[in-house]
């Protein structure tokens, strides 16, 4: 979901879920951040723009694990800046 948008870029929030039998959030958070990066790149491409490369510091990830069904829910938010041409 795009929260806000300007000429410089946009704010993006994604929700990522993954089943993980053993409790280990790090690989799930990494996959969620990769999904965030791919989504941001695709959204910018649809606008005919490219983005400044994202780092882990640009993305805020929070994770929760449902112990009943062993699924992680990771929310990733961040600001995406368009690259200058």
Secondary structure, 3 states (H helix, E strand, C coil): CEEEECCCEEEEEEEEEEECCCCCHHHHHHHHHHHHHHHHHHHHHHCCCCECCCCHHHEEEEEEEECCCCEEEEEEEEEEEECCC
